[in-house]
Amino acid sequence: MSLAGKQCIVTGGFGALGGTVASALRAAGARVTAIDRAAAPADADGIGGVDLSDATEARAAIDKAVSEMGGLFALVNIAGGFRWEKLAEGDVATWDFLYTVNLKTAVCACKAALPHLLKAGGRIVNIGAGAAAKAGAGMGAYAASKAGVAKLTEALAEEVKESGITVNAILPSIIDTSANRKDMPKSDFSKWVKPEEIAALIAFLLSDEAAAITGASIPISGRV
């Protein structure tokens, strides 16, 4: 499907999933700016060193990206993190950390992007997690933060539905990345969802064919 001429921002765009998504959107014809807390690689088309949990930094980075691209059609929020930690042995600070990197970054990015999206409609796609629907042991802080992403998605979809903006979330299970393979070396990697499969779903949600879909949280689970 074609996204020719569409201007897209991908947060967390220098990471394993973000990089794959950015590449897929570019292959579909979109112009993509990656925004990430990490420093921008030498060959990257994006803005590095941005704390997206800071509303001022998020707004400055998104305004810069929109100015350089000449507009904004879509925001894809991939920035985030993960920690596995049981409550009894864990640190309460972990809950603050995951709230900040998973939910607050999405809130700040959405708020910064809205003035641009409201000019002509557009799309927002947030990365939630399957764990938001059913948390396992050691997943409390992570699942709570991702449940917040799902509720942000639902509420924002209602707030902007008359403006032509759609807001959706996707809920991956375990993503097949090198970091996850290293952390879980005895797992059956073939059951995990691949970054390319997530990228394809995001591209669909940005397409004309998905114009009627909003406020949805869509599982993408592989065979986990």
C-alpha positions, 0 to 999 in steps of 0.5 A: 500500500502507498503512503506516498507524500505522507509525513510521519514521525516515529518516536523511538525511531532509532531502536530495533522496532522503531528503525524497522517501522521507519524503514517500512514507512519510507519504503511505502513512500512516506517521508519519515523523521525519527525522534529518539532519546538516543543520539542519532546515528550518522546515517539516520534521518532524525532527531536524537537526544530528545527526552520525550517525557519532557513536554517542552523538548517533545514539542520542540522536536516535533515542531522542528520535524514538521517544519522540515517535512512541511507538515504532519500526517502521522505520529507513531509512538514507539518510544518506551522500555521494559523491566521485569520485576516482582513487587516484593523484591522490586523497587517502587521507582520502577513504576515511576520509570515505566510510567515515564518512558511508556506512557508519559512519552506518548502523552507528550508526543501526542499533545505536541503533534495535535496542533499539526494533525488538527489542520488536516486530519491524520493518524496516531498509532501507539505501541501498547502491549499484550500484557496490558490485557493480562499481566503475568508475574513480574509484569505489574509495572510494565503492564500498568504503564501499557494499560495507560497507553490503551486508555490514552488511545481510547480517550484521545480517539473520542476527543478528536473523532470529529476532526478526522484524526484516528487514534489506535494502539497495537498490542504486541506480545514478545517481539523478535529482537536481538535483545529479547533473544539474548534475554530469553535464549531458550525460547522458541523465537519462531513463535514471537511476532516479528518487527516487520509484521508490526510495521506492516500493521502500522502501515495499514493503520496509516493507509486510506483503507483504515480510515474507519478504524479508531479507538482500537487496541489491536493484538498482534501476538504471533503464536505466543 
